[in-house]
């Protein structure tokens, strides 16, 4: 299992492996860059079918957090926790407390919060053994509303840039994933008058989107290739790959999922087809922006105003892509690397 020579290793400062046999914990904490002294990133719990995939996720997600914070003008670096296990069956208070001890052993260099497979309520148990946790109920809490709002602002910017439209009325948006972020995005799209196509493996979630937003159901197998103006991946990663990209019929790809590109070169492939791809860590930064404002002086309105500036960040990325003659994904990487002094 390579780490230093892994394709996604990017001079990461620290990659730690933690186990607790009694609690059933098998976790990886990756710190890509600690910025001015600390890194932040969520706790993802997923039943990886092999350990190399878990390492790859930790490396890719932690780097994306560095870039996400950089472009959002948040002065911290990026990290990520990956727990190997099924959150539906293996997640227990004991496991979360063990994870808290692992985080605490890093001495405040890394601050964690909820992500896929973990919730604000879970952070209560993590917080029983470390102070280096955010996102508990009563704090910034659930990140999905802010994330969905940020994706909506990114989508607006991309539609204006690629399609020359200021409004979304009648725009056809194919949303892959009707979970918390996908649903938050759909709410904003519905209020803006967009037509929504929805797909999810959870039929109940699809039914809710149909009832709440007038969405039209599409099978999960067909959603990536459906005829639409915008494709919004809001489920799992690596959906933009050699198989899917030739089939995409949308002019814009902008969603909330992490690691949408199977490999960096797939951003070039999208650009080669004339498809404007909004880098995922730009579009989905809203939750991180909101959580970073957490503290005794937290002001929800001010935090959401900062989330709204994702629109402006997208315009910077698009302008850099055109100036350098490169894909938007490469432009975002360059901008972020320059900000953190690693370019």
ZITA-V583569 format. One record per helix or strand. SS is the DSSP state (hx for helix, st for strand). FROM is the first residue (numbers start at 1). LEN is the number of residues. If there is no record, write none. Layout:
# ZITA-V583569
SS;FROM;LEN  SS;FROM;LEN
This chain:
# ZITA-V583569
st;14;7  st;25;7  st;39;8  hx;51;21  st;77;8  hx;93;12  st;110;5  hx;120;7  st;133;1  hx;144;20  st;172;5  hx;180;12  st;195;5  hx;203;11  st;216;2  hx;223;3  st;230;4  st;240;1  hx;245;3  st;252;2  st;261;1  hx;265;8  st;276;2  hx;280;4  hx;286;7  hx;300;9  hx;310;15  hx;328;12
